[in-house]
Amino acid sequence: MKRTHLRGRPPFQDQLTPSEWKVVEAVRHGLSNPQIASRQGVGIDAVKYHVGNALHKLGLKSRMELRQWTGVARASALGPVKESIEMDLKLGAIGQIARTVKDAAAARRWYGDVLGLPHLFSFGKLAFFDCNGVRLFLSEGDGGEAHSILYFAVPDIHSAHRVLQSRGVEFASAPHMIHKHADGIEEWMAFFKDLDGHPLALMSRAAPRSDGPG
């Protein structure tokens, strides 16, 4: 029997297509359309198209609403958001500290060769080192004021996000995936500020689920 080949895009069992998810995560990270286009190697019109599709599919009215949307991709290692979870939140473990540097390449050599910190991984103008269990994140700045960010590691970033919101903490955006490693481990973050306006963040790492997306 001769097979019939269907043309067009394959169907997706999710709210958004993989390309739309990729753009949405970048929007929730606070990137502009030109920044997203540059980082993802696509045109600005393509980014606008994906943002518009996402807003329409999700019934959202603005980019700001999209930044605060807490949806998670069906295929994500993080799994579905459990809205009913109550969490006795106790921050304390610092998972990462961020520093801006003038020259990323020079900083990678200095922190690695001079200070002797174990290098974890790098991509672009970003570099990560291990400080006895705490991760140091170096990023090349734009010449503005240098700043550091403390990242608190939490097991369930969405529950921690809801608990802190209930205590009056204002987040810049909902929890979002910022990077997926080759081994499938996902890096999730959500940014907020302290009383003096200094940046802070929640971070969580999610390993691939053994049962697959469901």
Helices and strands as residue ranges (DSSP letters): H 18-28, H 33-40, H 44-58, H 63-68, E 94-101, H 104-109, I 110-114, E 119-123, E 126-131, E 134-140, E 148-153, H 157-166, E 176-180, E 186-193, E 199-206
